Amino acid sequence: MPPKVGKKNLCYKNNQVSNEKIYHLLQKGVNELKIFLNDDDYLRFIYGLFVFNSRQKLANTGYYFIKNPNKISLFENNLFEKKLKNPLVEILAFVLMPTHFHLILKTKTEKNISLFMQKICAGYALYFNKKYHRDGVLFNGRYKSIVLKNKIQLLSLLHYIHANPLKLNHPQDLSEVEPFEFLKNYRWSSYIDYCGWNNFPQVVKKEFLFNFLNGPENYKKKFHFWFSNQRLNLNQIAHLTLEENQNESSKLIGVLIFVSFYFSLVSNFFVE
């Protein structure tokens, strides 16, 4: 008989215990520098998440975005058509913010994460420095990472990073825009894919989490429910957000409290 697996074993599938682990990663611009200045920058980084997630050696792709900016389209492009072999990690979720980004990754070894982060950060830094005629480092040292040990941590972190873009708006601005509609229109996040709309489906591997979430409609219900319990949830996962100071988490709490009146509690919350 297979060993009994408790809630802490996230990677349990087909009666086999996997040695894969799930990590939350945070990387910031040096001195809180804005590392994404326009849509082309965001798209270039997401393309890096896709094309550099491989053991294959690739030439720097930054030139495409510098020489041909008018050829970039968020809706009609073939940037993600290439099939890559031997991926380093599975990208479960991401969000890009002006000064930093969050990733949730699954892999068997930390070495794969180190190589992946080295490739995407070095490639993007070369692109950014050349485009904006700057020198020096772009990112604030080595990225931060932490292992997510159970489903509660994983799902709470998933909701946390998907809610991050709400910090970009002053609470009063959200009174005119329904928060979920705002997040649906924020292209630089995996939230859209998890809600069932294809945004960057070749980048994000949703299958693993959908085993827990039972599809996009159920995910949206869980996300709404999380909103109604935001203070408790954010307090529980404060150490997992990897924010150096709690002002960032507190800022999100303030926004969520302001918008929470939009929602009522939903039933059928996922319980193991």
Backbone as numpy.savetxt, mean C-alpha at the origin, in Angstrom:
# Nx Ny Nz CAx CAy CAz Cx Cy Cz
-2.13 -36.13 10.42 -2.97 -34.93 10.42 -2.09 -33.68 10.42
-2.52 -32.64 9.71 -1.75 -31.40 9.75 -1.83 -30.78 11.13
-0.83 -30.02 11.52 -0.86 -29.39 12.84 -1.98 -28.40 12.93
-2.52 -28.25 14.14 -3.57 -27.28 14.37 -2.99 -25.88 14.27
-3.67 -25.05 13.52 -3.16 -23.71 13.27 -4.07 -22.69 13.91
-3.50 -21.79 14.68 -4.27 -20.76 15.36 -4.32 -19.49 14.55
-4.82 -18.45 15.17 -5.00 -17.18 14.47 -3.68 -16.55 14.06
-2.60 -16.90 14.72 -1.34 -16.25 14.42 -0.72 -16.76 13.12
-1.19 -17.87 12.58 -0.62 -18.41 11.38 -1.35 -17.86 10.16
-0.79 -16.79 9.60 -1.44 -16.14 8.48 -1.35 -16.95 7.20
-0.24 -17.64 7.00 0.03 -18.29 5.73 -0.27 -19.78 5.84
-1.54 -20.11 5.98 -1.98 -21.48 6.12 -2.90 -21.80 4.96
-2.51 -22.71 4.11 -3.25 -22.94 2.89 -3.10 -24.40 2.48
-4.22 -24.99 2.04 -4.23 -26.36 1.54 -3.59 -27.33 2.53
-3.90 -27.14 3.83 -3.41 -28.00 4.89 -1.89 -28.01 5.00
-1.26 -26.98 4.51 0.18 -26.86 4.61 0.52 -25.55 5.32
1.49 -25.63 6.22 1.95 -24.42 6.91 3.09 -23.83 6.10
2.91 -22.61 5.61 3.92 -21.95 4.79 4.91 -21.21 5.68
6.14 -21.09 5.18 7.14 -20.33 5.93 7.19 -18.88 5.44
6.21 -18.47 4.65 6.16 -17.08 4.22 5.69 -16.19 5.36
6.13 -14.94 5.32 5.72 -13.96 6.31 5.19 -12.72 5.60
4.39 -11.96 6.34 3.81 -10.73 5.79 4.42 -9.54 6.54
4.86 -8.55 5.77 5.55 -7.40 6.32 4.83 -6.11 5.96
4.86 -5.18 6.89 4.46 -3.80 6.59 5.74 -2.99 6.48
5.87 -2.23 5.39 7.05 -1.40 5.16 6.65 0.06 5.01
7.51 0.92 5.52 7.32 2.37 5.39 8.63 3.00 4.96
8.59 3.82 3.93 9.76 4.58 3.50 9.36 6.02 3.27
10.20 6.95 3.77 9.90 8.39 3.67 10.98 9.11 2.88
10.61 10.26 2.34 11.59 11.12 1.71 12.49 11.74 2.76
13.73 12.02 2.38 14.68 12.60 3.31 14.17 13.97 3.76
14.23 14.23 5.06 13.78 15.50 5.63 12.36 15.85 5.22
11.50 14.83 5.15 10.10 15.02 4.79 9.93 15.62 3.39
10.92 15.39 2.53 10.85 15.88 1.16 9.69 15.23 0.41
9.01 16.02 -0.42 7.99 15.44 -1.28 8.67 14.65 -2.38
8.36 13.36 -2.43 9.00 12.48 -3.42 8.11 12.24 -4.63
6.85 12.68 -4.57 5.94 12.60 -5.70 5.35 14.00 -5.93
5.68 14.59 -7.07 5.26 15.96 -7.34 4.11 16.06 -8.33
3.87 15.00 -9.09 2.76 15.02 -10.05 2.37 13.59 -10.39
1.36 13.45 -11.24 0.85 12.13 -11.58 1.90 11.25 -12.25
2.76 11.86 -13.08 3.80 11.08 -13.75 4.72 10.41 -12.73
5.02 11.11 -11.64 5.90 10.55 -10.61 5.24 9.36 -9.92
3.98 9.52 -9.57 3.26 8.41 -8.93 3.22 7.19 -9.85
2.91 7.43 -11.12 2.82 6.33 -12.06 4.17 5.66 -12.27
5.22 6.47 -12.34 6.57 5.90 -12.50 6.91 4.99 -11.34
6.55 5.39 -10.12 6.88 4.55 -8.97 6.08 3.26 -9.00
4.79 3.34 -9.33 3.97 2.13 -9.38 4.46 1.20 -10.47
4.91 1.77 -11.59 5.51 0.93 -12.63 6.75 0.23 -12.09
7.51 0.92 -11.23 8.67 0.29 -10.60 8.27 -0.87 -9.71
7.16 -0.73 -8.97 6.68 -1.84 -8.16 6.43 -3.07 -9.01
5.97 -2.84 -10.23 5.66 -3.94 -11.13 6.93 -4.51 -11.79
7.68 -3.65 -12.46 8.75 -4.15 -13.32 9.98 -4.57 -12.53
10.22 -4.00 -11.36 11.39 -4.38 -10.57 11.13 -5.53 -9.62
9.90 -6.05 -9.60 9.58 -7.19 -8.75 9.96 -8.49 -9.45
11.24 -8.63 -9.68 11.75 -9.77 -10.42 13.24 -9.91 -10.14
13.73 -11.13 -10.27 15.16 -11.36 -10.13 15.92 -11.00 -11.40
15.18 -10.74 -12.46 15.81 -10.36 -13.72 16.44 -8.99 -13.61
17.56 -8.80 -14.31 18.19 -7.49 -14.37 17.53 -6.67 -15.46
17.15 -5.45 -15.12 16.45 -4.59 -16.05 17.18 -3.27 -16.19
17.13 -2.74 -17.39 17.69 -1.41 -17.61 16.81 -0.38 -16.92
17.39 0.77 -16.59 16.62 1.83 -15.97 15.51 2.29 -16.92
14.29 2.34 -16.42 13.15 2.70 -17.24 12.75 4.16 -17.08
13.50 4.90 -16.29 13.12 6.28 -16.03 13.10 7.16 -17.26
13.97 6.84 -18.25 14.05 7.68 -19.44 12.70 7.80 -20.14
11.90 6.74 -20.10 10.61 6.75 -20.80 9.72 7.86 -20.28
9.76 8.06 -18.99 8.89 9.05 -18.37 9.44 10.46 -18.49
10.73 10.58 -18.73 11.33 11.91 -18.87 11.23 12.39 -20.32
11.53 11.53 -21.27 11.56 11.93 -22.67 10.18 11.96 -23.31
9.27 11.13 -22.80 7.97 11.00 -23.43 6.82 11.21 -22.44
6.80 12.30 -21.70 5.75 12.46 -20.68 4.35 12.51 -21.26
4.22 12.97 -22.49 2.89 13.08 -23.08 2.31 11.73 -23.49
3.14 10.69 -23.52 2.67 9.37 -23.91 2.15 8.57 -22.73
2.27 9.12 -21.54 1.81 8.40 -20.36 0.31 8.61 -20.19
-0.39 7.52 -20.02 -1.82 7.60 -19.76 -2.16 6.64 -18.64
-2.98 7.09 -17.71 -3.40 6.23 -16.61 -4.42 5.20 -17.07
-5.03 5.46 -18.21 -6.15 4.61 -18.63 -5.81 3.77 -19.86
-4.94 4.27 -20.72 -4.60 3.54 -21.92 -3.08 3.49 -22.06
-2.47 2.46 -21.53 -1.04 2.28 -21.70 -0.71 0.80 -21.62
0.43 0.44 -22.13 0.86 -0.96 -22.11 2.03 -1.17 -21.16
2.15 -0.28 -20.17 3.28 -0.36 -19.26 3.30 -1.66 -18.47
2.11 -2.21 -18.19 2.02 -3.36 -17.29 1.71 -4.66 -18.03
1.95 -4.69 -19.34 1.63 -5.88 -20.11 2.73 -6.94 -20.04
3.94 -6.54 -19.73 5.05 -7.48 -19.71 4.87 -8.49 -18.59
5.12 -9.75 -18.90 5.03 -10.81 -17.90 6.41 -11.05 -17.30
6.48 -10.91 -15.99 7.75 -11.05 -15.29 7.84 -12.42 -14.62
9.04 -12.97 -14.61 9.26 -14.27 -14.00 9.98 -14.11 -12.66
9.82 -15.09 -11.81 10.52 -15.14 -10.52 10.35 -13.88 -9.69
9.11 -13.54 -9.31 8.91 -12.34 -8.49 9.59 -12.47 -7.14
10.07 -11.36 -6.64 10.75 -11.34 -5.35 9.75 -11.40 -4.20
8.63 -10.71 -4.36 7.64 -10.58 -3.30 6.24 -10.63 -3.92
5.24 -10.80 -3.08 3.86 -10.57 -3.47 3.43 -9.25 -2.84
2.99 -8.33 -3.66 2.53 -7.03 -3.17 1.06 -7.16 -2.83
0.75 -7.17 -1.55 -0.63 -7.34 -1.11 -1.38 -6.02 -1.09
-0.69 -4.93 -0.78 -1.36 -3.63 -0.72 -0.30 -2.53 -0.72
-0.74 -1.32 -1.12 0.18 -0.18 -1.10 -0.62 1.11 -1.05
0.05 2.17 -0.62 -0.47 3.52 -0.78 0.73 4.45 -0.93
0.62 5.39 -1.86 1.66 6.40 -2.06 1.12 7.74 -1.58
1.90 8.39 -0.74 1.58 9.73 -0.24 2.66 10.68 -0.72
2.43 11.99 -0.68 3.43 12.92 -1.23 4.83 12.75 -0.66
4.95 12.45 0.64 6.27 12.38 1.27 6.71 10.97 1.65
5.87 9.96 1.42 6.21 8.61 1.86 5.31 7.58 1.19
5.62 6.32 1.42 4.76 5.26 0.92 4.74 4.09 1.88
3.63 3.35 1.87 3.44 2.14 2.66 3.27 0.95 1.72
3.85 -0.18 2.11 3.67 -1.43 1.37 3.33 -2.55 2.35
2.47 -3.47 1.93 2.28 -4.73 2.64 2.72 -5.83 1.69
3.76 -6.58 2.09 4.38 -7.57 1.22 4.37 -8.94 1.87
4.32 -9.97 1.03 4.44 -11.35 1.51 5.62 -12.00 0.80
6.49 -12.66 1.57 7.65 -13.31 0.99 8.21 -14.34 1.96
9.09 -15.17 1.47 9.68 -16.21 2.30 10.92 -15.74 3.04
11.58 -14.72 2.55 12.83 -14.29 3.17 12.96 -12.77 3.12
13.58 -12.21 4.15 13.81 -10.77 4.19 14.78 -10.32 3.11
15.63 -11.23 2.63 16.56 -10.87 1.57 15.82 -10.44 0.31
14.68 -11.09 0.04 13.90 -10.70 -1.12 13.36 -9.27 -0.98
12.94 -8.93 0.25 12.45 -7.57 0.48 13.58 -6.56 0.31
14.74 -6.86 0.85 15.88 -5.95 0.74 16.23 -5.69 -0.72
16.26 -6.75 -1.53 16.59 -6.59 -2.94 15.50 -5.82 -3.67
14.26 -6.13 -3.37 13.13 -5.44 -4.00 13.16 -3.95 -3.68
13.34 -3.61 -2.40 13.36 -2.21 -2.00 14.57 -1.48 -2.59
15.69 -2.17 -2.66 16.88 -1.56 -3.26 16.62 -1.20 -4.72
15.97 -2.10 -5.44 15.72 -1.87 -6.86 14.71 -0.74 -7.08
13.59 -0.77 -6.35 12.57 0.24 -6.61 13.01 1.62 -6.13
13.70 1.68 -4.99 14.11 2.98 -4.46 15.27 3.57 -5.27
16.25 2.74 -5.64 17.37 3.24 -6.45 16.88 3.67 -7.83
16.01 2.86 -8.44 15.50 3.21 -9.76 14.70 4.50 -9.74
13.86 4.65 -8.71 13.05 5.87 -8.65 13.90 7.08 -8.33
14.90 6.93 -7.45 15.77 8.06 -7.10 16.53 8.56 -8.33
17.01 7.64 -9.17 17.70 8.04 -10.40 16.76 8.83 -11.31
15.56 8.32 -11.44 14.55 9.02 -12.26 14.25 10.41 -11.69
13.99 10.49 -10.39 13.57 11.74 -9.75 14.69 12.78 -9.83
15.91 12.38 -9.52 17.03 13.33 -9.53 17.32 13.85 -10.93
17.21 12.96 -11.92 17.46 13.40 -13.29 16.35 14.33 -13.77
15.14 14.00 -13.46 14.00 14.80 -13.92 14.00 16.19 -13.31
14.34 16.27 -12.01 14.25 17.55 -11.31 15.61 18.20 -11.08
16.63 17.68 -11.77 17.97 18.29 -11.75 18.47 18.50 -10.32
18.44 17.42 -9.56 18.92 17.49 -8.19 19.95 16.41 -7.95
20.73 16.56 -6.87 21.72 15.57 -6.46 21.41 15.14 -5.04
22.03 14.05 -4.63 21.90 13.61 -3.25 20.85 12.53 -3.06
20.75 12.11 -1.80 19.82 11.02 -1.48 18.39 11.54 -1.54
17.48 10.62 -1.85 16.07 10.97 -1.94 15.29 10.44 -0.75
15.68 9.26 -0.25 14.93 8.62 0.81 15.67 8.74 2.15
14.89 8.64 3.22 15.39 8.86 4.57 16.01 7.58 5.13
17.15 7.19 4.60 17.84 6.01 5.10 17.12 4.73 4.73
17.37 3.69 5.53 16.76 2.40 5.28 15.27 2.42 5.64
14.50 1.72 4.87 13.07 1.62 5.13 12.82 0.96 6.49
11.66 1.19 7.05 11.24 0.53 8.28 10.33 -0.64 7.94
10.42 -1.69 8.73 9.57 -2.86 8.46 9.20 -3.54 9.77
8.07 -4.25 9.73 7.62 -5.02 10.88 6.79 -6.19 10.35
6.90 -7.33 11.03 6.15 -8.53 10.64 4.75 -8.44 11.24
3.75 -8.72 10.42 2.36 -8.79 10.89 2.06 -10.22 11.28
1.64 -10.42 12.53 1.62 -11.76 13.11 0.26 -12.46 13.06
-0.82 -11.72 12.83 -2.13 -12.37 12.82 -3.09 -11.61 11.94
-4.28 -12.15 11.76 -5.26 -11.56 10.86 -5.71 -10.18 11.32
-5.84 -10.01 12.62 -6.29 -8.72 13.13 -5.29 -7.63 12.76
-4.02 -7.91 12.95 -2.99 -6.94 12.59 -3.00 -6.67 11.09
-3.09 -7.74 10.31 -3.05 -7.60 8.86 -4.22 -6.76 8.35
-5.42 -7.09 8.75 -6.59 -6.38 8.23 -6.64 -4.95 8.76
-6.24 -4.73 10.01 -6.22 -3.37 10.55 -5.21 -2.51 9.81
-4.03 -3.07 9.52 -3.02 -2.31 8.77 -3.49 -2.04 7.35
-4.16 -3.02 6.76 -4.69 -2.82 5.41 -5.65 -1.64 5.39
-6.56 -1.59 6.36 -7.50 -0.48 6.43 -6.77 0.84 6.71
-5.77 0.79 7.58 -5.03 2.00 7.95 -4.36 2.63 6.74
-3.65 1.83 5.96 -2.94 2.42 4.82 -3.92 2.87 3.74
-5.04 2.15 3.58 -6.03 2.58 2.59 -6.72 3.88 3.00
-6.79 4.15 4.29 -7.40 5.40 4.76 -6.42 6.56 4.77
-5.14 6.31 4.59 -4.12 7.36 4.67 -4.38 8.57 3.79
-4.85 8.42 2.56 -5.05 9.61 1.72 -6.03 10.63 2.30
-6.88 10.23 3.24 -7.79 11.20 3.85 -7.03 12.29 4.59
-5.77 12.01 4.97 -4.97 13.03 5.65 -4.60 14.18 4.72
-4.76 13.97 3.42 -4.38 15.01 2.46 -5.40 16.12 2.39
-6.59 15.87 2.93 -7.66 16.87 2.90 -7.94 17.39 4.29
-8.17 18.69 4.36 -8.62 19.26 5.62 -10.02 18.71 5.90
-10.33 18.38 7.16 -11.65 17.81 7.46 -12.82 18.57 6.86
-12.73 19.91 6.81 -13.84 20.67 6.25 -14.04 20.36 4.77
-12.94 20.02 4.07 -13.06 19.69 2.66 -13.87 18.42 2.46
-13.80 17.50 3.43 -14.49 16.23 3.29 -15.99 16.37 3.50
-16.42 17.52 4.03 -17.85 17.70 4.20 -18.56 17.83 2.85
-17.78 18.17 1.81 -18.36 18.32 0.49 -18.12 17.09 -0.38
-17.24 16.22 0.03 -16.91 15.02 -0.74 -17.04 13.81 0.18
-17.90 12.89 -0.18 -18.07 11.68 0.62 -16.73 10.95 0.69
-16.26 10.59 1.90 -14.91 10.05 2.06 -14.61 8.82 1.20
-15.57 7.90 1.10 -15.32 6.72 0.29 -15.20 7.09 -1.18
-15.93 8.09 -1.60 -15.81 8.56 -2.99 -14.44 9.19 -3.21
-13.96 9.91 -2.19 -12.62 10.49 -2.28 -11.57 9.39 -2.43
-11.66 8.35 -1.62 -10.69 7.26 -1.69 -10.81 6.51 -3.01
-12.01 6.37 -3.51 -12.21 5.68 -4.79 -11.52 6.42 -5.92
-11.43 7.74 -5.82 -10.82 8.55 -6.86 -9.33 8.81 -6.63
-8.79 8.29 -5.52 -7.36 8.44 -5.27 -6.64 7.27 -5.93
-5.99 7.52 -7.05 -5.48 6.45 -7.89 -4.26 5.73 -7.30
-3.57 6.36 -6.35 -2.26 5.86 -5.95 -2.34 4.97 -4.72
-3.25 4.04 -4.76 -3.52 3.14 -3.64 -4.14 1.87 -4.18
-4.01 0.78 -3.41 -4.66 -0.48 -3.80 -6.10 -0.55 -3.33
-6.59 0.49 -2.66 -7.98 0.49 -2.18 -8.96 0.25 -3.31
-8.73 0.89 -4.45 -9.64 0.76 -5.58 -9.73 -0.69 -6.04
-8.60 -1.36 -6.12 -8.58 -2.76 -6.55 -9.33 -3.64 -5.55
-9.16 -3.37 -4.26 -9.82 -4.19 -3.25 -11.34 -3.98 -3.25
-11.77 -2.84 -3.76 -13.21 -2.59 -3.84 -13.82 -3.14 -5.12
-13.01 -3.79 -5.96 -13.55 -4.47 -7.14 -13.37 -3.74 -8.45
-12.75 -2.55 -8.42 -12.49 -1.81 -9.65 -11.02 -1.96 -10.01
-10.75 -2.29 -11.25 -9.37 -2.50 -11.68 -8.64 -1.17 -11.79
-7.60 -1.03 -10.99 -6.76 0.15 -10.99 -5.38 -0.24 -11.47
-4.69 -1.04 -10.66 -3.42 -1.63 -11.07 -3.45 -3.12 -10.71
-4.30 -3.89 -11.38 -4.48 -5.31 -11.00 -3.24 -6.16 -11.23
-2.34 -5.74 -12.15 -1.14 -6.53 -12.37 -0.11 -6.34 -11.27
-0.28 -5.29 -10.49 0.69 -4.99 -9.42 0.30 -5.68 -8.12
-0.98 -5.65 -7.78 -1.44 -6.12 -6.48 -1.94 -7.56 -6.58
-1.50 -8.40 -5.64 -1.95 -9.79 -5.56 -3.01 -9.88 -4.46
-4.27 -9.77 -4.87 -5.35 -9.71 -3.89 -5.84 -11.07 -3.45
-5.45 -12.13 -4.16 -6.04 -13.44 -3.90 -5.84 -13.90 -2.47
-4.65 -13.64 -1.92 -4.34 -14.10 -0.57 -5.29 -13.47 0.44
-5.46 -12.14 0.35 -6.32 -11.47 1.31 -7.79 -11.77 1.05
-8.17 -11.98 -0.19 -9.57 -12.28 -0.48 -9.99 -13.62 0.09
-9.02 -14.50 0.40 -9.36 -15.74 1.11 -9.94 -15.42 2.48
-9.51 -14.29 3.06 -10.03 -13.86 4.36 -11.25 -12.96 4.20
-11.30 -12.21 3.10 -12.28 -11.14 2.96 -13.54 -11.53 2.21
-13.48 -12.64 1.49 -14.64 -13.12 0.73 -15.11 -12.13 -0.33
-14.16 -11.49 -1.01 -14.51 -10.65 -2.14 -14.63 -9.17 -1.85
-14.72 -8.37 -2.91 -14.70 -6.90 -2.76 -15.87 -6.32 -1.98
-17.07 -6.86 -2.15 -18.20 -6.30 -1.43 -18.04 -6.49 0.08
-17.52 -7.65 0.46 -17.30 -7.90 1.88 -16.17 -7.03 2.42
-15.15 -6.77 1.56 -14.08 -5.90 2.00 -14.61 -4.50 2.29
-15.45 -3.99 1.41 -16.00 -2.64 1.63 -16.79 -2.58 2.93
-17.52 -3.65 3.26 -18.25 -3.68 4.52 -17.29 -3.64 5.71
-16.21 -4.40 5.61 -15.24 -4.43 6.71 -14.56 -3.07 6.87
-14.26 -2.44 5.74 -13.63 -1.13 5.79 -14.56 -0.11 6.42
-15.85 -0.14 6.07 -16.83 0.75 6.68 -16.92 0.50 8.19
-16.93 -0.76 8.56 -17.02 -1.11 9.98 -15.79 -0.60 10.73
-14.63 -0.74 10.11 -13.40 -0.25 10.73 -13.49 1.24 10.99
-14.09 2.00 10.07 -14.26 3.43 10.27 -15.03 3.73 11.55
-16.05 2.93 11.83 -16.88 3.21 12.99 -16.18 2.88 14.30
-15.05 2.17 14.21 -14.29 1.80 15.41 -12.85 2.31 15.32
-12.67 3.44 14.62 -11.33 3.87 14.27 -10.44 4.15 15.48
-10.98 4.73 16.55 -10.11 5.07 17.68 -9.55 3.83 18.34
-10.39 2.83 18.53 -9.93 1.59 19.14 -8.91 0.90 18.24
-9.22 0.80 16.95 -8.33 0.10 16.04 -6.98 0.78 15.91
-6.96 2.10 15.78 -5.69 2.79 15.60 -4.85 2.73 16.87
-5.49 2.75 18.02 -4.73 2.61 19.26 -4.09 1.23 19.35
-4.81 0.22 18.89 -4.30 -1.15 18.97 -3.12 -1.38 18.04
-3.08 -0.68 16.90 -2.04 -0.96 15.91 -1.03 0.18 15.80
-1.01 1.09 16.78 -0.13 2.26 16.68 1.31 1.86 16.42
1.79 0.79 17.09 3.18 0.38 16.91 3.42 -0.24 15.55
2.36 -0.67 14.88 2.51 -1.32 13.57 2.54 -0.31 12.42
2.12 0.94 12.68 2.07 1.93 11.61 3.46 2.40 11.21
4.44 2.21 12.12 5.83 2.57 11.88 6.05 4.08 11.79
5.06 4.85 12.20 5.23 6.30 12.20 6.17 6.68 13.35
7.13 7.55 13.07 8.11 7.94 14.07 7.47 8.68 15.22
6.52 9.52 14.91 5.77 10.19 15.98 4.30 9.89 15.77
3.57 9.92 16.84 2.17 9.55 16.79 1.28 10.66 16.25
1.90 11.81 15.87 1.10 12.87 15.30 0.44 12.45 14.00
1.16 11.62 13.22 0.59 11.17 11.95 -0.63 10.30 12.19
-0.51 9.35 13.14 -1.68 8.53 13.47 -2.80 9.37 14.06
-2.41 10.33 14.91 -3.42 11.18 15.52 -4.14 12.03 14.47
-3.40 12.47 13.46 -4.00 13.25 12.38 -5.07 12.43 11.67
-4.76 11.17 11.42 -5.74 10.31 10.75 -6.94 10.06 11.66
-6.68 9.87 12.96 -7.78 9.67 13.90 -8.73 10.88 13.84
-8.16 12.09 13.83 -8.99 13.28 13.79 -9.86 13.34 12.55
-9.28 13.00 11.42 -10.06 13.00 10.18 -11.15 11.95 10.23
-10.81 10.77 10.73 -11.80 9.69 10.77 -12.94 10.01 11.72
-12.63 10.66 12.83 -13.69 11.04 13.76 -14.64 12.03 13.08
-14.07 12.96 12.33 -14.90 13.96 11.66 -15.85 13.33 10.65
-15.35 12.32 9.92 -16.17 11.76 8.84 -17.00 10.57 9.28
-16.83 10.11 10.53 -17.50 8.88 10.95 -19.02 8.98 10.95
-19.54 10.21 11.00 -21.00 10.33 11.01 -21.62 9.94 9.68
-20.78 9.76 8.63 -21.30 9.34 7.35 -21.78 7.89 7.37
-21.31 7.14 8.35 -21.49 5.70 8.30 -22.30 5.19 9.48
-22.99 4.11 9.26 -23.64 3.36 10.34 -22.96 2.00 10.43
-23.12 1.35 11.55 -22.50 0.05 11.71 -23.11 -0.94 10.73
-22.26 -1.82 10.21 -22.72 -2.82 9.26 -22.68 -4.20 9.91
-23.50 -5.07 9.44 -23.54 -6.42 9.97 -22.58 -7.33 9.21
-22.53 -8.57 9.63 -21.73 -9.59 8.96 -20.24 -9.28 8.99
-19.78 -8.70 10.09 -18.33 -8.46 10.22 -17.61 -9.79 10.30
-16.50 -9.89 9.57 -15.78 -11.16 9.48 -15.21 -11.55 10.83
-15.59 -12.73 11.30 -15.07 -13.25 12.55 -14.62 -14.68 12.31
-13.40 -14.96 12.70 -12.87 -16.32 12.51 -13.70 -17.30 13.30
